[in-house]
């Protein structure tokens, strides 16, 4: 009876932690889309809200890590359960980085909102952000359902993000070469696009953690990548 009680308590605690991960993911998805729309509409209020909301994402990661450490200390989970706890912590870390990228997008959108014209339409940025947000949604759905097939599809779809980024990079580069006045806004837009592309990489990392969680091994093949641009380092 005691062992059964311990197992039930562990499952209850783990379910609570996983619910926090999903909530964290929802906040990140919303922040990314909102930041991209703030850029397109020059909505300073939304951009400021996204930046302020990053504190909630950071707080959730800290709470998840604290709860996972407590669970390990008190419940001494067996190998498969320990793998679940460690996977949860890694997923939370990836989501926290995604939140940082959304915050940086919002920060740069405030700068760009003060500029009279931009070298390329910002609708492409918004579409890229929505695509990446959908990747995060599916990666988290795969985590909840322990769906290896869905996780594998997320890995493959990251190539679409790379294609979007590469096309936008080339367009921005052309605009900078044609008119030096485009250099500053184009560089801001480039870093925004690169930040979004990096969120796609983190969504793929979440999907790979799901595959590890279910199968006990990370994917053996190299992650599909189509981005061949030589880009600078994005915001930290």
QUIRA-V397617 format. One record per residue. N is the residue number from 1. SS is DSSP state (2 for helix, 1 for strand, 0 for the rest). PSI is psi in radians with two decimals (none if undefined). NEAR is the number of other C-alpha atoms within 12 Angstrom. Layout:
BEGIN
N,SS,PSI,NEAR
N,SS,PSI,NEAR
END
This chain:
BEGIN
1,0,-0.72,7
2,2,-0.77,8
3,2,-0.72,10
4,2,-0.72,10
5,2,-0.73,12
6,2,-0.74,17
7,2,-0.73,20
8,2,-0.69,15
9,2,-0.71,19
10,2,-0.83,29
11,2,-0.68,21
12,2,-0.79,16
13,2,-0.73,26
14,2,-0.68,34
15,2,-0.66,23
16,2,-0.73,21
17,2,-0.75,35
18,2,-0.59,34
19,2,-0.63,23
20,2,-0.65,33
21,2,-0.77,44
22,2,-0.74,33
23,2,-0.74,26
24,2,-0.76,39
25,2,-0.69,45
26,2,-0.69,31
27,2,-0.71,37
28,2,-0.79,49
29,2,-0.82,42
30,2,-0.72,33
31,2,-0.73,43
32,2,-0.84,53
33,2,-0.75,38
34,2,-0.71,37
35,2,-0.70,51
36,2,-0.67,46
37,2,-0.60,33
38,2,-0.64,37
39,2,-0.82,43
40,2,-0.66,32
41,2,-0.02,23
42,0,0.77,28
43,0,1.67,24
44,2,-0.63,26
45,2,-0.75,21
46,2,-0.70,30
47,2,-0.77,36
48,2,-0.64,27
49,2,-0.69,25
50,2,-0.77,39
51,2,-0.76,33
52,2,-0.60,22
53,2,-0.28,29
54,2,-0.44,36
55,2,-0.63,21
56,2,-0.66,27
57,2,-0.78,38
58,2,-0.71,29
59,2,-0.66,23
60,2,-0.70,32
61,2,-0.76,36
62,2,-0.71,23
63,2,-0.72,25
64,2,-0.79,37
65,2,-0.71,29
66,2,-0.76,20
67,2,-0.65,28
68,2,-0.74,36
69,2,-0.72,23
70,2,-0.71,19
71,2,-0.72,32
72,2,-0.74,24
73,2,-0.70,14
74,2,-0.59,15
75,2,-0.27,25
76,0,1.12,20
77,0,2.61,25
78,0,3.07,14
79,2,-0.86,13
80,2,-0.67,16
81,2,-0.64,25
82,2,-0.67,24
83,2,-0.67,26
84,2,-0.79,34
85,2,-0.79,39
86,2,-0.65,29
87,2,-0.74,36
88,2,-0.77,43
89,2,-0.68,33
90,2,-0.69,29
91,2,-0.74,40
92,2,-0.68,43
93,2,-0.71,32
94,2,-0.71,36
95,2,-0.64,50
96,2,-0.69,39
97,2,-0.67,35
98,2,-0.69,46
99,2,-0.66,48
100,2,-0.73,38
101,2,-0.68,41
102,2,-0.69,53
103,2,-0.74,44
104,2,-0.63,37
105,2,-0.81,48
106,2,-0.69,45
107,2,-0.79,35
108,2,-0.52,38
109,2,-0.53,41
110,2,-0.66,33
111,2,-0.79,27
112,2,-0.47,34
113,2,-0.39,26
114,0,-0.15,15
115,0,2.49,19
116,0,-0.84,12
117,0,2.72,18
118,0,2.59,30
119,0,-0.43,30
120,0,2.71,28
121,0,2.42,20
122,0,-0.07,32
123,2,-0.55,22
124,2,-0.65,30
125,2,-0.79,41
126,2,-0.75,31
127,2,-0.68,28
128,2,-0.73,37
129,2,-0.72,44
130,2,-0.66,30
131,2,-0.76,33
132,2,-0.68,45
133,2,-0.67,42
134,2,-0.62,30
135,2,-0.76,42
136,2,-0.74,48
137,2,-0.81,34
138,2,-0.63,36
139,2,-0.72,47
140,2,-0.63,44
141,2,-0.68,30
142,2,-0.65,32
143,2,-0.83,39
144,2,-0.74,32
145,2,-0.10,20
146,0,0.83,26
147,0,1.73,25
148,2,-0.64,31
149,2,-0.76,22
150,2,-0.71,28
151,2,-0.71,38
152,2,-0.63,33
153,2,-0.65,27
154,2,-0.76,41
155,2,-0.77,38
156,2,-0.67,28
157,2,-0.24,30
158,2,-0.40,40
159,2,-0.58,26
160,2,-0.64,28
161,2,-0.75,41
162,2,-0.71,33
163,2,-0.76,26
164,2,-0.78,34
165,2,-0.80,41
166,2,-0.72,27
167,2,-0.75,25
168,2,-0.68,37
169,2,-0.79,34
170,2,-0.70,24
171,2,-0.76,24
172,2,-0.70,34
173,2,-0.71,27
174,2,-0.77,19
175,2,-0.66,25
176,2,-0.65,24
177,2,-0.58,16
178,2,-0.50,14
179,0,2.00,16
180,2,-0.36,16
181,2,-0.28,17
182,2,-0.16,26
183,2,-0.88,22
184,2,-0.93,24
185,2,-0.61,32
186,2,-0.63,35
187,2,-0.71,32
188,2,-0.78,36
189,2,-0.61,46
190,2,-0.80,44
191,2,-0.60,33
192,2,-0.84,47
193,2,-0.70,50
194,2,-0.67,40
195,2,-0.76,42
196,2,-0.71,51
197,2,-0.64,45
198,2,-0.60,40
199,2,-0.69,48
200,2,-0.69,50
201,2,-0.71,38
202,2,-0.61,39
203,2,-0.70,49
204,2,-0.65,46
205,2,-0.66,38
206,2,-0.78,48
207,2,-0.69,47
208,2,-0.60,41
209,2,-0.60,41
210,2,-0.76,42
211,2,-0.74,34
212,2,-0.75,30
213,2,-0.75,33
214,2,-0.73,26
215,2,-0.34,20
216,0,0.09,20
217,0,2.50,16
218,0,2.75,23
219,0,2.39,23
220,0,-0.35,13
221,0,2.79,12
222,0,2.57,12
223,0,2.27,25
224,0,2.20,25
225,0,2.35,24
226,0,-0.11,21
227,0,2.02,26
228,0,0.20,16
229,0,2.63,19
230,0,1.54,14
231,0,2.76,22
232,0,3.10,16
233,0,2.25,15
234,0,3.06,26
235,0,2.56,27
236,0,none,19
END
